[in-house]
């Protein structure tokens, strides 16, 4: 994969669509090629695990803990960015490599 590509998951919530768009503008300005796919929450987690998506900016803890736990416990899907008590961004575990 081109290291300049950044693949976002957008679950269709207005705030996440706006956050993803804002992050994409910033990334484009520094030479990255962001793109977003509209996915459901379960498909987003699986896509992070499969390395088909790099970033999801709409993870809410503790509300989404049940969805996240199997992937976090395996250590295969996601890493946190931010405080785990509030809104979190999730990245696949190889996004920084």
Secondary structure, DSSP 8 states (H G I E B T S, - for coil): --TTEEEEEE-S-HHHHHHHHHHHHHHHHTT-EEEEEE--HHHHHHHHHTTS--EEEEEETTTTHHHHHHHHHHTSS-EEES-TTSEEEEE-TTTT-
